Amino acid sequence: MAESETMSIDTSTENQDDPLQDLSDEKIYTLLEETIRANDVLRAETEMFEKYTHYVEPKEAAQVQTAMSTSSSMSQHEMGRGIGRKRSKSRSSNMDKALRLTAEQKCDIAQREIEESRDVVEKLKDDSEKVLDTYKAIMEEADMRLAEIKKTSYEFERDIVKGSTQGRTGKVIAEKVQRYFEDSIRSRDTLIEKLRLKNATLKVQKKKLHLQLKQKEEMGEVLHEVDFNQLKIENSQYLEKIDERNQDLLRLKLMAGNTLQVLNSYKKKLNTLTMEFDRLKSEISSRDELLGRIDVETLSVEEERSKAEKINRKLRQQLEDYRVPHVMEYVNERADMYELSKKVRSWERKVEIAEMALKTHRKTWKQMRMQGMQGNPWPLEAM
């Protein structure tokens, strides 16, 4: 009974302390994804730490392993002493903190991994360059052999197949074939002799270089690994300076390109403005001419209008001073008056037309003047 009571109490406390019961399915799913991502990160860190343990010295690895074993034993001891669920959670978190690496240790491991990967890349690069050089040499040799085979086949076709056949029988002459092969063998022998002599001279040069190298080693003039490292450092520094100068050059080129684009845009604007200025100047001159013609026409119309007014006043005065004459005279005068009234009406019509033309000319002149004042900062009268 006591055991059943303790079990029921434990299950009730576990149900009360379980934080997942109050969460929804979506939150549990997001929590699961975050846990999986954290596990992936920890797995990557663990793999990198395992690689690091292979790289470090055995003594350092033993110290790290002892520290990890002591921390794990302490965490296990603390976990065995746990009573409730909340206390086990806090101590398990303490254990995780104790088992995890610090930021400095992670930085050291990452730096060592970067160096190792860089060394591996350099080694692979050297191996690939050697393989590429080997393949290039093989390809060059194959190309040379192919060219030589084509040349030999062409010469054999030219000298033997086509040039050594009898015209009557169409067969190849055996003496010429034998002579051709003897000549080719003799040329190969001479080439072999040349290559042997060249190989001998190269061997002599190699021996001389070895002797010079030994003499320099004895005299202490040979460069050692430290010197090569110093040269590598200086080379890297010079390469960094060259990269900086190249970046400055690219930046200056970009600036020059941008300034050239701006200059071209301003040149285009200047060209368009000069063209617009020429167009406006010609338009202003044409409008000035039109204005002069309108002024002349206006003066002539004003003169005609004044003349017509004078005639009209005179005729009206005559009409006012008129006295009734004889009937026939009246008829004649009536006919003259009719003709004069027709003339008056025609002149009045002409005056109206002239006034309308004057109004239109004045209106166009005002519009032209307004357009000229809007388009140019100076008045048209100055032009």
TORVORO-786485 format. One record per residue (C-alpha): x, y, z; residue in three letters; residue number from 1. Coordinates in steps of 0.1 Angstrom, whole numbers, padded with zeros to 4 digits. Layout:
<pts>
PT     X     Y     Z resn resi
PT     X     Y     Z  Ala  NUM
...
</pts>
This chain:
<pts>
PT     X     Y     Z resn resi
PT  0000  0000  0000  Met    1
PT  0028  0023  0009  Ala    2
PT  0045  0017 -0024  Glu    3
PT  0012  0023 -0043  Ser    4
PT  0007  0055 -0024  Glu    5
PT  0042  0067 -0032  Thr    6
PT  0038  0058 -0069  Met    7
PT  0005  0077 -0070  Ser    8
PT  0021  0107 -0053  Ile    9
PT  0050  0106 -0078  Asp   10
PT  0027  0104 -0108  Thr   11
PT  0006  0132 -0095  Ser   12
PT  0037  0154 -0088  Thr   13
PT  0050  0145 -0123  Glu   14
PT  0017  0155 -0139  Asn   15
PT  0017  0187 -0119  Gln   16
PT  0054  0195 -0127  Asp   17
PT  0052  0186 -0164  Asp   18
PT  0053  0219 -0184  Pro   19
PT  0042  0203 -0217  Leu   20
PT  0006  0197 -0206  Gln   21
PT -0003  0234 -0207  Asp   22
PT  0012  0239 -0242  Leu   23
PT -0006  0236 -0274  Ser   24
PT  0004  0213 -0303  Asp   25
PT  0018  0242 -0323  Glu   26
PT  0040  0254 -0294  Lys   27
PT  0052  0218 -0288  Ile   28
PT  0060  0215 -0325  Tyr   29
PT  0080  0248 -0325  Thr   30
PT  0097  0237 -0293  Leu   31
PT  0106  0204 -0310  Leu   32
PT  0121  0222 -0340  Glu   33
PT  0142  0245 -0318  Glu   34
PT  0154  0215 -0299  Thr   35
PT  0164  0197 -0331  Ile   36
PT  0182  0228 -0343  Arg   37
PT  0200  0231 -0310  Ala   38
PT  0209  0194 -0312  Asn   39
PT  0223  0199 -0347  Asp   40
PT  0245  0228 -0335  Val   41
PT  0257  0207 -0305  Leu   42
PT  0264  0178 -0329  Arg   43
PT  0285  0200 -0351  Ala   44
PT  0304  0214 -0321  Glu   45
PT  0310  0178 -0309  Thr   46
PT  0323  0167 -0342  Glu   47
PT  0346  0197 -0344  Met   48
PT  0358  0191 -0308  Phe   49
PT  0365  0154 -0317  Glu   50
PT  0386  0166 -0347  Lys   51
PT  0404  0191 -0324  Tyr   52
PT  0412  0163 -0299  Thr   53
PT  0430  0144 -0328  His   54
PT  0450  0176 -0336  Tyr   55
PT  0462  0186 -0302  Val   56
PT  0490  0171 -0282  Glu   57
PT  0483  0139 -0262  Pro   58
PT  0489  0157 -0229  Lys   59
PT  0464  0184 -0237  Glu   60
PT  0440  0158 -0249  Ala   61
PT  0444  0139 -0217  Ala   62
PT  0439  0170 -0196  Gln   63
PT  0407  0179 -0216  Val   64
PT  0394  0143 -0212  Gln   65
PT  0401  0143 -0175  Thr   66
PT  0383  0176 -0171  Ala   67
PT  0354  0163 -0191  Met   68
PT  0353  0131 -0171  Ser   69
PT  0354  0149 -0137  Thr   70
PT  0327  0173 -0149  Ser   71
PT  0305  0144 -0161  Ser   72
PT  0310  0124 -0129  Ser   73
PT  0301  0155 -0108  Met   74
PT  0270  0160 -0130  Ser   75
PT  0261  0123 -0126  Gln   76
PT  0266  0125 -0089  His   77
PT  0243  0156 -0087  Glu   78
PT  0217  0139 -0108  Met   79
PT  0217  0108 -0085  Gly   80
PT  0211  0130 -0055  Arg   81
PT  0181  0147 -0072  Gly   82
PT  0147  0143 -0055  Ile   83
PT  0121  0163 -0073  Gly   84
PT  0116  0171 -0110  Arg   85
PT  0124  0208 -0107  Lys   86
PT  0156  0201 -0089  Arg   87
PT  0167  0176 -0115  Ser   88
PT  0160  0201 -0143  Lys   89
PT  0181  0228 -0126  Ser   90
PT  0210  0204 -0120  Arg   91
PT  0208  0190 -0155  Ser   92
PT  0210  0225 -0168  Ser   93
PT  0241  0230 -0146  Asn   94
PT  0255  0198 -0160  Met   95
PT  0249  0211 -0196  Asp   96
PT  0267  0243 -0187  Lys   97
PT  0296  0224 -0172  Ala   98
PT  0298  0201 -0202  Leu   99
PT  0297  0229 -0228  Arg  100
PT  0328  0247 -0240  Leu  101
PT  0335  0283 -0233  Thr  102
PT  0337  0310 -0260  Ala  103
PT  0375  0311 -0259  Glu  104
PT  0377  0273 -0263  Gln  105
PT  0353  0275 -0292  Lys  106
PT  0374  0302 -0308  Cys  107
PT  0406  0282 -0304  Asp  108
PT  0389  0251 -0318  Ile  109
PT  0375  0271 -0348  Ala  110
PT  0409  0287 -0354  Gln  111
PT  0426  0254 -0353  Arg  112
PT  0400  0239 -0377  Glu  113
PT  0404  0268 -0401  Ile  114
PT  0442  0263 -0401  Glu  115
PT  0439  0226 -0407  Glu  116
PT  0413  0231 -0434  Ser  117
PT  0436  0258 -0450  Arg  118
PT  0465  0233 -0449  Asp  119
PT  0443  0206 -0464  Val  120
PT  0432  0230 -0491  Val  121
PT  0468  0241 -0498  Glu  122
PT  0478  0204 -0500  Lys  123
PT  0450  0196 -0523  Leu  124
PT  0458  0226 -0544  Lys  125
PT  0494  0215 -0547  Asp  126
PT  0484  0179 -0556  Asp  127
PT  0459  0192 -0581  Ser  128
PT  0485  0215 -0597  Glu  129
PT  0509  0185 -0599  Lys  130
PT  0482  0164 -0615  Val  131
PT  0473  0192 -0639  Leu  132
PT  0510  0197 -0648  Asp  133
PT  0513  0159 -0654  Thr  134
PT  0482  0159 -0676  Tyr  135
PT  0494  0190 -0695  Lys  136
PT  0527  0172 -0702  Ala  137
PT  0509  0141 -0713  Ile  138
PT  0487  0162 -0736  Met  139
PT  0517  0180 -0750  Glu  140
PT  0535  0147 -0756  Glu  141
PT  0504  0133 -0772  Ala  142
PT  0500  0163 -0795  Asp  143
PT  0536  0161 -0805  Met  144
PT  0533  0124 -0812  Arg  145
PT  0501  0130 -0832  Leu  146
PT  0517  0158 -0852  Ala  147
PT  0547  0135 -0858  Glu  148
PT  0525  0106 -0869  Ile  149
PT  0505  0129 -0892  Lys  150
PT  0537  0142 -0907  Lys  151
PT  0551  0107 -0912  Thr  152
PT  0519  0094 -0927  Ser  153
PT  0517  0124 -0951  Tyr  154
PT  0554  0120 -0961  Glu  155
PT  0548  0082 -0966  Phe  156
PT  0517  0089 -0987  Glu  157
PT  0535  0115 -1007  Arg  158
PT  0568  0097 -1012  Asp  159
PT  0559  0060 -1013  Ile  160
PT  0522  0055 -1020  Val  161
PT  0520  0082 -1047  Lys  162
PT  0556  0088 -1058  Gly  163
PT  0570  0053 -1058  Ser  164
PT  0544  0035 -1079  Thr  165
PT  0551  0022 -1114  Gln  166
PT  0531  0037 -1141  Gly  167
PT  0527  0004 -1160  Arg  168
PT  0519 -0021 -1132  Thr  169
PT  0507  0003 -1105  Gly  170
PT  0528 -0014 -1078  Lys  171
PT  0551  0002 -1053  Val  172
PT  0589 -0001 -1059  Ile  173
PT  0605 -0021 -1031  Ala  174
PT  0638 -0003 -1033  Glu  175
PT  0622  0031 -1026  Lys  176
PT  0603  0017 -0997  Val  177
PT  0634  0002 -0982  Gln  178
PT  0653  0034 -0988  Arg  179
PT  0625  0054 -0971  Tyr  180
PT  0626  0033 -0940  Phe  181
PT  0664  0033 -0939  Glu  182
PT  0663  0071 -0941  Asp  183
PT  0636  0073 -0914  Ser  184
PT  0657  0050 -0891  Ile  185
PT  0688  0070 -0898  Arg  186
PT  0670  0103 -0889  Ser  187
PT  0656  0087 -0857  Arg  188
PT  0692  0076 -0848  Asp  189
PT  0705  0111 -0853  Thr  190
PT  0676  0125 -0832  Leu  191
PT  0684  0099 -0804  Ile  192
PT  0720  0110 -0806  Glu  193
PT  0711  0147 -0803  Lys  194
PT  0688  0139 -0773  Leu  195
PT  0715  0118 -0757  Arg  196
PT  0740  0147 -0760  Leu  197
PT  0714  0171 -0747  Lys  198
PT  0708  0148 -0717  Asn  199
PT  0745  0146 -0710  Ala  200
PT  0748  0184 -0711  Thr  201
PT  0718  0187 -0688  Leu  202
PT  0734  0161 -0664  Lys  203
PT  0766  0182 -0664  Val  204
PT  0746  0213 -0656  Gln  205
PT  0728  0195 -0629  Lys  206
PT  0761  0184 -0613  Lys  207
PT  0774  0220 -0615  Lys  208
PT  0743  0233 -0598  Leu  209
PT  0746  0207 -0571  His  210
PT  0782  0217 -0565  Leu  211
PT  0772  0254 -0564  Gln  212
PT  0745  0245 -0539  Leu  213
PT  0769  0226 -0517  Lys  214
PT  0793  0255 -0518  Gln  215
PT  0766  0279 -0508  Lys  216
PT  0755  0256 -0480  Glu  217
PT  0791  0254 -0468  Glu  218
PT  0794  0292 -0470  Met  219
PT  0761  0297 -0453  Gly  220
PT  0745  0316 -0482  Glu  221
PT  0716  0291 -0487  Val  222
PT  0682  0303 -0477  Leu  223
PT  0666  0283 -0448  His  224
PT  0630  0277 -0439  Glu  225
PT  0630  0308 -0417  Val  226
PT  0641  0329 -0447  Asp  227
PT  0614  0313 -0468  Phe  228
PT  0588  0321 -0442  Asn  229
PT  0600  0357 -0440  Gln  230
PT  0598  0359 -0477  Leu  231
PT  0563  0344 -0476  Lys  232
PT  0552  0370 -0450  Ile  233
PT  0567  0399 -0471  Glu  234
PT  0551  0385 -0502  Asn  235
PT  0517  0383 -0484  Ser  236
PT  0522  0419 -0472  Gln  237
PT  0531  0431 -0507  Tyr  238
PT  0501  0412 -0521  Leu  239
PT  0479  0429 -0496  Glu  240
PT  0494  0463 -0506  Lys  241
PT  0488  0454 -0543  Ile  242
PT  0452  0444 -0535  Asp  243
PT  0447  0478 -0517  Glu  244
PT  0462  0496 -0546  Arg  245
PT  0441  0477 -0570  Asn  246
PT  0410  0485 -0549  Gln  247
PT  0420  0522 -0549  Asp  248
PT  0425  0520 -0587  Leu  249
PT  0391  0504 -0592  Leu  250
PT  0376  0531 -0569  Arg  251
PT  0393  0558 -0588  Leu  252
PT  0382  0542 -0621  Lys  253
PT  0346  0541 -0608  Leu  254
PT  0349  0578 -0597  Met  255
PT  0363  0587 -0631  Ala  256
PT  0335  0568 -0649  Gly  257
PT  0309  0585 -0627  Asn  258
PT  0324  0620 -0634  Thr  259
PT  0326  0612 -0671  Leu  260
PT  0289  0602 -0670  Gln  261
PT  0281  0634 -0652  Val  262
PT  0302  0654 -0676  Leu  263
PT  0285  0638 -0706  Asn  264
PT  0251  0645 -0691  Ser  265
PT  0260  0682 -0686  Tyr  266
PT  0274  0683 -0721  Lys  267
PT  0241  0670 -0734  Lys  268
PT  0222  0695 -0713  Lys  269
PT  0245  0723 -0726  Leu  270
PT  0240  0712 -0762  Asn  271
PT  0202  0711 -0757  Thr  272
PT  0202  0745 -0740  Leu  273
PT  0223  0760 -0768  Thr  274
PT  0200  0746 -0794  Met  275
PT  0170  0759 -0775  Glu  276
PT  0188  0793 -0772  Phe  277
PT  0194  0794 -0810  Asp  278
PT  0158  0784 -0817  Arg  279
PT  0144  0810 -0793  Leu  280
PT  0167  0836 -0808  Lys  281
PT  0155  0829 -0843  Ser  282
PT  0119  0828 -0831  Glu  283
PT  0124  0862 -0814  Ile  284
PT  0139  0877 -0845  Ser  285
PT  0111  0864 -0866  Ser  286
PT  0085  0877 -0842  Arg  287
PT  0103  0911 -0841  Asp  288
PT  0100  0912 -0879  Glu  289
PT  0063  0902 -0876  Leu  290
PT  0058  0929 -0850  Leu  291
PT  0074  0955 -0873  Gly  292
PT  0051  0945 -0901  Arg  293
PT  0021  0946 -0877  Ile  294
PT  0032  0981 -0866  Asp  295
PT  0035  0993 -0902  Val  296
PT  0001  0977 -0911  Glu  297
PT -0014  0993 -0879  Thr  298
PT -0001  1027 -0889  Leu  299
PT -0015  1023 -0925  Ser  300
PT -0048  1012 -0911  Val  301
PT -0049  1041 -0887  Glu  302
PT -0042  1065 -0915  Glu  303
PT -0069  1049 -0937  Glu  304
PT -0093  1050 -0907  Arg  305
PT -0086  1087 -0901  Ser  306
PT -0091  1094 -0938  Lys  307
PT -0124  1074 -0937  Ala  308
PT -0136  1093 -0906  Glu  309
PT -0128  1126 -0922  Lys  310
PT -0147  1116 -0954  Ile  311
PT -0175  1103 -0932  Asn  312
PT -0177  1135 -0912  Arg  313
PT -0176  1155 -0944  Lys  314
PT -0204  1135 -0959  Leu  315
PT -0225  1137 -0928  Arg  316
PT -0220  1175 -0927  Gln  317
PT -0231  1176 -0963  Gln  318
PT -0262  1156 -0954  Leu  319
PT -0269  1179 -0926  Glu  320
PT -0265  1210 -0948  Asp  321
PT -0286  1196 -0975  Tyr  322
PT -0317  1215 -0986  Arg  323
PT -0346  1200 -1006  Val  324
PT -0341  1209 -1043  Pro  325
PT -0362  1204 -1074  His  326
PT -0378  1170 -1079  Val  327
PT -0354  1159 -1106  Met  328
PT -0325  1173 -1087  Glu  329
PT -0339  1156 -1057  Tyr  330
PT -0340  1123 -1077  Val  331
PT -0305  1128 -1089  Asn  332
PT -0292  1138 -1055  Glu  333
PT -0311  1108 -1041  Arg  334
PT -0293  1085 -1065  Ala  335
PT -0260  1101 -1057  Asp  336
PT -0268  1098 -1020  Met  337
PT -0276  1061 -1025  Tyr  338
PT -0243  1056 -1042  Glu  339
PT -0225  1076 -1015  Leu  340
PT -0243  1056 -0988  Ser  341
PT -0231  1024 -1004  Lys  342
PT -0196  1038 -1004  Lys  343
PT -0200  1049 -0968  Val  344
PT -0212  1014 -0958  Arg  345
PT -0183  0998 -0977  Ser  346
PT -0159  1022 -0960  Trp  347
PT -0175  1015 -0926  Glu  348
PT -0172  0978 -0933  Arg  349
PT -0136  0983 -0942  Lys  350
PT -0130  1003 -0910  Val  351
PT -0147  0976 -0889  Glu  352
PT -0125  0950 -0906  Ile  353
PT -0094  0971 -0900  Ala  354
PT -0104  0976 -0863  Glu  355
PT -0109  0938 -0860  Met  356
PT -0076  0932 -0876  Ala  357
PT -0060  0957 -0853  Leu  358
PT -0076  0940 -0823  Lys  359
PT -0063  0906 -0834  Thr  360
PT -0028  0920 -0840  His  361
PT -0028  0936 -0806  Arg  362
PT -0039  0904 -0790  Lys  363
PT -0012  0884 -0808  Thr  364
PT  0013  0910 -0799  Trp  365
PT  0003  0908 -0762  Lys  366
PT  0006  0869 -0764  Gln  367
PT  0040  0870 -0780  Met  368
PT  0051  0896 -0755  Arg  369
PT  0040  0874 -0726  Met  370
PT  0056  0843 -0741  Gln  371
PT  0088  0862 -0746  Gly  372
PT  0088  0874 -0710  Met  373
PT  0082  0839 -0697  Gln  374
PT  0108  0822 -0719  Gly  375
PT  0136  0848 -0715  Asn  376
PT  0147  0866 -0683  Pro  377
PT  0151  0899 -0703  Trp  378
PT  0123  0918 -0720  Pro  379
PT  0116  0916 -0757  Leu  380
PT  0122  0953 -0761  Glu  381
PT  0159  0948 -0752  Ala  382
PT  0162  0923 -0780  Met  383
</pts>
